[in-house]
Amino acid sequence: MSNDPMDMMIGVESAKRDAEAAKRHASAARAAEEAGDREAAMNEYARSVAADPTNADVMFRLAFLLDLAGRDEDAIETYERVCEFRPAPINALMNLAVLYEDNGQFVRAERCLRQILETNPNHGRARLFMKDVQASREMVVEEEQDRDIFKRKALLDTPVTDFELSVRARTCLKKMNIRTLGDLLRITEAELMSYKNFGESSLTEIKRMLQTKGLRLGQGLEDAHRAARRAIMEQLKGSGKEAVLGKPVSDLQLSVRARRALQLLNIQTLGDLASHTEAELMGVKNFGATSLTEVRERLVEHGLALRTLDEP
């Protein structure tokens, strides 16, 4: 670099002009966001980053908008750049982990989450999502080891109408939005029996049919819970309320009876609780209508509700 004072001054003035341009574009981007013009906002944030690539906040905002727009590759690349800052912003690591998981990059997702938990072991949302990532990774490993993976998938996608069931059983399953064998494995006996006009004979009939295939009700329940948690996270994405899912259920100040039921179901967070149905809770011994009302009311206070059978 030249030691000529003029050259040095030109360099300083150039840097100043870049900083001013970055500030101007960032301001324009925020105005575009407020006006609801996401595309214009992304363009202005991109210009701001180009003018000043050292502003982590602006770069994160660009990544977030790309994420919302469904431009996963661009969002991942930008979040990765944000995470190069030290310390890496927790929100960027969290959002990057979600994108990695969505794209099947479970090891990278887990690495992001571990980075969060190393500095903040009690980060609720990171702990909750870590369970999903690890479960997904384990499931993929199991599937890769299964030589009949395609045959298994085809079996789970088989419509329940293809099986020899009574008209009453078929009608009830249809009304419960249970279309495939995979759908059927994601519910419990208690959930089936909670449905109007579904009786013991229909339950016995379905259980016998599943037994002939080496299957049972509820064996895909964790998949349903995981899908429900992901759906809730997507609904809350961008609202600033995602953290509520990681709150421990102890924060609800439930009665002893209700707390014991949640412990038996291994429900630790509000996200876990919202992924369960009323019938699952009612299937626990000594959990009655009073406890159910109590749980409902506490969830409503946090903007949540129990899963219904027509949801994931």
N, C-alpha and C positions, 0 to 999 in steps of 0.2 A: 504494500500500500504506500502511495506517495506521501511524503511528509510536507508537501507544499500546502501552506495554510488555505489557499484557495480551493485546492482539491478536497481538503478535509471539510471545509465549510459547505462545499457543494454536496458532499456526502451527507452531512447533517441535515441540510435543507431538503435533500431528496427523501431521507428517512422521515422527516417531519411531514412532508407532503403525503407520503404513504400512510402515515398514522392518521392524518386528517382525512384522507380518502376512506380509510377503513372505518373511521368513526361516522363519516357521512353515509356510507353504504349501510352500516349497521342500523343507523337511525331510520333510514328509508325502509329497511327490512322490517323493523318493528312496526312501522306505520302500515306497511302492507299486511302484516299479520293481523293487526287490529281491524283492517278493512276486509279481512277474510280472503285476501288474495295470496294463497299459499305459494303459487308458482313464482310470483313476483318477489315474495319474501325470500324464497330459496335462492333466486338469482342474485338478489342484493347481498345476502349473507355470503354467497360464494365470492362475490367481488370484494367484500370486506376481508374475508380470509386470505384472498390473493394479495391484498394490499398489506395485511398484517397477519402472518401465519402464527403469531405468538399469542393470540387471544383465544384461550381455551373456551371461554363462555360463548363467544360467537360461533366457534367451530362446533361446539356441542349443539347449539340451536339449529345449525344447518343440518347436522346429522339427525336430530330429532324430527325435523320436518321431512327429510328424505325417508325416514322410517315410517312416518305417518302416511306418506304418499305411496308406500309399498315398493319403493326403490331399494330393495334389500342390499344389493351389491354395493351401491353408492353409500348407503347408510353405514354398512359394515366398515368400508374403507375409511369413512370419515370418523366414525367412532374409534377405530383403531388409532388414528392420528391423535385424537383427543386423549386417548389412554397413554400416549407416549409422554404426556406431561407428567411431572412428578410433584406431588403425589397424583396418581391417576384419579380423576373425579369418580366418586362412587356411582353416581347416576349413569355415567357413560359406561362403566363396567357392567352395571346391571342391565342396561338396554342392549349392550353388545352381547351379553350372555343369552338373552332372550332370542336375538337374531341368530346367533350361532346354533342354539337348540332347534329353532325352527328349520334351519338348513341341515340338520343332522350332524353338526360338528360338536358332538357332546364333550369331547376332551377339552376343546377350546372354551366351551361354555363353563365347564367345571373349573377351569383355570381362572377365569374372570371372577367367578363366585368365591373361590378360595382367596383370591387377592383381597376381596371385600372383607371376608370373614377373618382374615389375618389381622386386620386393623380394627374391625368392628365385629367381634364374635357374636354379638346379640342382634345383628341386623336381621330383623324379622323376615323381610321379603327375600333376602338372599338365602336364608336358611330354608325357607319354604320352597323356593325354586330349586335349590340344590337337591332336594328330595326327588323332584320331578326329573331333573337332568340325569341323576344317577339311575333312577328307575328306567328311564328311556334307554340309557346306554346299556344297562344290563339286559333289557328286553331285546335290543338289537343283537347283542352277543349271542343270546339264546336262539334268536331266529337264524343267525348265521350258522349256528351249529346244527340247526334242524334241517335235515335233507328234504323234508316234505313241507317246506315253508309255503310254497305256492298252493299245494293241496290243502294245507291248513287254512290259508286265507280264503280259498274258494269255499271251504266248509263253513267258515264263520259268516261269509256273505250269502249263504244259502237262505232264501226266504222261508219263514216259518210255515208258510202255506204249502211248502213241499213235503212237510211231515204229516203223518197220519194223526191228526188231532181232531177232537170233537168240534162241532160248529160253535158251541159256547166258548170253548177255550180260544179258538181262532178269533172270534169276535172280540173277546176281551183284550187279547194281545194287540189286535188292530187298533182298538180305541186307546190303548196305552202307548201307541206309536212304536210298538215292538215289531219291527219288520223282518229282521234277520236273526240267525242263530247267535251272532255276535251280540246283538242287542239283548237277547234273552239271558246271556251269560253275565251281563252287567247289572242285573237286578237280583234282589233277594226274595226268599220265600215270603218274608213279611211284606215286602212291597207288592207282590202279586196278590196276597191275601187281603191287602188293604183296599183293593179295587172292588167296586160294587159288582155284585153278581159273580165274582170269581170265588169258587168254592174248593173244598178239599179234594173233590173228585178231579177237577181240572188240574189242581196242583200235582196230585199223584200221577196223573196222565203225563204231564210235562216232565216231571222228574224221571219217570220210567223211560221216556224217550231219550232224555239226555244221558242216562246211565248206559244205554245201549251204545253210545258213542264215546263213553269214557269221560263224560263231561258232567258238570254240576252247576246249579244256580249260584250266582255270586262269585264265581272264580275269576270273572273279568271286572270285578267291582273296583279295584284300584285304578284300572284304566278309566272307568267312568269318573272317579273322583279326580284323577289327574286332568282329564278333559274339562271337567267342570271348573277346576281352579284356573286353568288356562283361559277359559271363556270369560270368567269374572275379571281376570287380570287385563284381558283385552278390552272389556267394557269400561274399566276404570282408567285405561291407559290415557295419559295426558290430562287427567282430571286432578292430579296431585293427591288422590286418595288411595293409591295403590298400597301404601304402607299399612293400611288398616288390615290387609289380609294376613300380614305377619304378626299381628298382635296376639299374645297368648290368650287362650279362653279364660284364664284366671282373671283377666281384666273385666270380664262380664259380671263378676260377683254373683255367680249362680248359687242356687241352694245346694246342699250336700248331695241330695238325690240326683239332681241334674249333673253335677260335677262327676259323680261316680259313673254315670252312664257314658259320659264323654270319654272318661279314662278307659273304660272297657272297649270303646271303639277306637282308641288311640288317636283321639282328636285333640290336637295340641294348639292349633291356631284358629283364628276366625276364618281363614281361607279353607282350612280342613273342614270346619263346621258347615260352612256355606255349600260345600260340595256334597253334603249328605242330604238325604230326603227325610221327610217326616216319618215315613214307614220304617226307615232304618233305625231311627231313634226310638220309635215306639216298640220296636222289636226287642229292645233291651229290657230285661226284667226290672220291674218296679219303676220304669219310666212311663209316667202317665200323661193325661191331658194337661194337668197343671204344669208339669215340667216342660211340656212342649210349648205351651203358651208363654212360659217364662223365657225360653230360648228364642222364640220368634220375636218377642218384644225387644230383647237385648240386641238381636241382630239388626232389627229395624232402626234402632238408635244409632247404629254404625253404617246405615245405608245398605245393608245386606239382607238376604233372605235364604231360606233353605232351598236346595235344588228340587225341582219338580220332575216328574217322570218323562215329560215331553222335552226335557233339556238334555244336554250331553251327560 
